């Protein structure tokens, strides 16, 4: 529309130039197109010419929150834990603090595989010598969670170092888990030893392209957990709810 209007205006100017100043009587009226002046100058705000820009902005706003956006918000640590956690029982040094922002709690650790809960082909006493048939939090029907199907995060049991309950977290709280540029949304589904951090379910590891085998799998480092305060979903076993709620919380977290 902008191009067609410009051509009409230019044609009028060129015609006047060819006639020359002397060709027109002093009292002659120069013909003016019927197009209203505001449209001749340019399209009104919100017109067709603005549509591509608006569409691009909308498309950008609709994109999923990226790993880079989330990691940018957790570059510095305001430590809230009284000390640090070990990532494994055999490690002597405690190196992982729990940090906080106004809306979330986060830590950066490894990912050990939790295969506890419902007994399945993937998670049982044969595949996992430490298998336990229960989880700290249960489904809406009062059953143990299914580690092989539900992406969930394990938090340390309340102790001297940190009590997750005092940070606005509980079973079903939504957690963004980031590994090698991937973002997945999970829930808090189990608790582990009070002095160790960095554990997720078989299903969570699989979604992050991490070897999910309970004995030989896991990631030695490079996993970031961002647990959103006061974000409990129900039912806890709804993956779709965790994903939609997680994306919503993540957008707010990065300021979209």
Beta strands, then each sheet from edge to edge (+ up, - down):
strand 1: 99-100
strand 2: 104-114
strand 3: 152-156
strand 4: 174-179
strand 5: 182-192
strand 6: 199-201
strand 7: 219-228
sheet 1: 1+ 2- 6- 3+ 5+ 4- 7+
end
